[in-house]
C-alpha cells in the first residue's frame, strides 16, 4: 500500500513537471542559424564633439527568428567616460525605405515591430523584435555617442570602435563612412597628412 501511494505521488510529480516543461519557451528549430552578410555604418562627427551614427545590418536568416540585438560598448575609453543615446531603430525595406519600429519602454517586452533598450554597466543593449522565417532582413539603429572625441590645440581625435567585438557572428562586407560637420566644402582631406586612422 505504501509503495502504491509513493508511485502515485511520483507519477503526479512527473505530470506536473511535464506540464511546466511545455510552458518553457524553446527555440523554434534546433538547426536555426543566421549570418551577418553586410554592415553599413555612416557616422557624423558633430561640432559639439558628439558623434551621430546610423548603422544597417543585413541578416541572412535560416529558420524562424524573432529578435536581433546590438550591444554598444560604453566602457570608458582613452578619452574618458562614454554615453550612448539611442534615437531610433527598425527595419529597412528592399527599396531602401525604412520602417521605424515603436519604442517599448519595458526592456523585457518582445512585442513584434518594437525596439527596446537597456543600459548595462559597460554597454547599452538595443533589441529589435520581429517575426521572420528563412529570409534576408536588414535592420537599422540610430544613436548618438558622447565622450569619444577630444579637441586639442593642433588636432582633434575620435576614439571609437565602430564594429565592436560584442558579436556572436562574424561581420561580413563592412563599410564605414565618417564625415566631419563644419568642414568647408572643397577642403582637401588627405590620409596621412590631416587625417589618420587605424
N, C-alpha and C positions, 0 to 999 in steps of 0.2 A: 504494500500500500504506500509506504514511504517513497519507494522508487517511482511509482506511478505519478505521485504528486510532484516529485522532483523533475521527472521527464516532462510533465505538463508545463511546469514553470520554465524549463529550458526552451521548449517549443514556443511559448508565449514571448519570451525574451528575443528569440531569433526572429519571430514575425515582426516585432516592434523594430528591431534593428534593420530588417529588410525594408520596412516601410519608411524609416528615416533615410536610408540609403537612397531610396527612389527620389527623395526630395533634394538631395545634394546635386547642385549643378555640375554637369560634366561637359567636356569638350564634345562638340557635335560629331566629330570623326577623329579617330586616333591618328590618322595619317594627314591631317590638315597641315599645310605649310605655306609659307609665303616668302617672297624675296623683295628687296628694296631696289627696284630696277632703275630708278632715276631720282636725283635730288637736285633741285634748283634753289639757290639762295641769292636774294637781292637785298643788299644792306646799304643804308644811307647813314653816314656819319654826320650828325647834325651839328650846327654851330654851337649849341649849348653843351656839346660833349656826349649827349645820348646817342644811341645807335638804334635806328629803326630797321627791323628785319622782317622780310616776307620770305617764307620758305614753302616749297612744294615737295612732296614725296610721293612717288608713284609706286604702288604696291602691286605685285602680281600674286593674287590670292588663289590658292589651290585648296578648295574646301569651303567651309562655312565660317565666316568671321563676323564679329560684332563690334570690334573696337581696335583702336590704334593709339599709341601714346608717344609723346615726346617727354624727355627729361632734360630740362635746360639747366646746366650747371650754374650754380650761384656761389660756389666756393670763392672766397676772397682770393684774388689773383695778385700779380705783382704790383698792380696799381691800387690795391685796396679792396674795399667792400664792393660787392656786385649785387644789383637787384634787377628783377625782371618784371615787367608789367605786360601781361598778355592782353592784346587788343581784340583779337578775333580768331576764329578757327572754323574750318568747314571743308567742303569738297569742291573739286574743280571738274566741270563737265568736259566732255570730249572736244567741244568747240572753244574751250578756254575760259568760258564764263564761270564765275564762282557762285557757290551756294553757301551762304553764311549759316552755320548751324546756330541754334539758340543756346545761349549760356545757361547752364543749370548750376545754381549756387551750391547745391548739395554735392560735394565731391564724390559721394557714393552712388549718385544717380547714374543709371545706364539707359535712359530713355533714348530711343533712336533719333538721329538728326539733332543731337545736342553735343555740347562740349563742356567739360568740367576742368577745374584747376585745383591743385593742392600744393601749398607751399611746404616744402620739407626743409630740414636744416641746411642741406647743401645743394638743393636743386628745386626747381619748380616743375611739377608734373602736369601735363595737359593731355587729356584723353578726348578723342572724338569717338562718338558712338553711332553705329550704323548697322545695317544688315546687308551683307554681300555674300555671294556664292560663286566661286570659280570665275573670277573676272579681274581685270585690271582696274584699279581705282587710284585717283590722285587726291590727296588731302593737303590742306594748307594751314599755316599758322602765321599770325602776325604778332610781333611782340617788340617791346622797347627795352633796351638794356641800358642801365646806368652803372657807372663805375669802371668802365673798361677803356676809357680814353684819358689821356693826360696832355696838357699843353705846356711845353717848355719854352724857353726864350728863343730857341733856334729851330725847334721841331715840335711835332705832335706825335703821339704814339697811341695806336689801337692795339689792345692786347686781348684777343678773344679767339677761342677755338670754335669755328663755325659749325663743323660737323659734330664734334664731340666724340666721346668714347662710351656713351651710355646706350649703345645699340646692341641688341642680341644678334642682329644680322649685319652682314657687310653691306655698306652703301656703294652702289654702282652708279656710274655715269654722273658724277658730281660736278656741278658748275657753281661758281660763286662770283658774284659781281658786287664790287664795293664802290660807291660813289661818295663824293665829299660835297656836302652842302656849302655853298658860298664860294666855290671855285669859279673863277671868272671863265666865261665862255672863251674858248680858244687857248686857254692857258695850257701849256705843254706839261704833261706829267710823264717823266721818264724813269723807268725802272732802274734802280741802282744809283740814280742821281738825287731826285727829290721824292722818290718812293722806294721803300724796301719792304719785302715781305718774306716770311719763312714759315 
